[in-house]
Amino acid sequence: MEQVRDAAASRIACTVEVGYAYGARPRVNEAVARARNSGAARVIVAQYVLAPGHFSSLVANAGGDVTTDRWEPIRAWSPSWPSAIGRGALS
């Protein structure tokens, strides 16, 4: 996840945090809270899960202003990735 974070951070002009849906720390809701406490005016949560279900729901309900569709972060390697964030899709 740190590699995905670093790739995203190299392409957008903002801080990128890592949060996990289950098991590892910090959890997504903790990463969202940390971003807000750091002064973020808007928090975008990029899901890195494969399918709808429990984990996708945990991520979607973590408190971000916008949550991408599942697997949207893969688009970090293509020019169309920022447009996915702009859509503001909620899972």
PyMOL commands that set and color helices and strands:
alter all, ss='L'
color gray80, all
select helices_A, chain A and resi 2-11+28-37+54-60+72-77+81-87
alter helices_A, ss='H'
color red, helices_A
select strands_A, chain A and resi 44-45+66-67
alter strands_A, ss='S'
color yellow, strands_A
deselect
rebuild
show_as cartoon
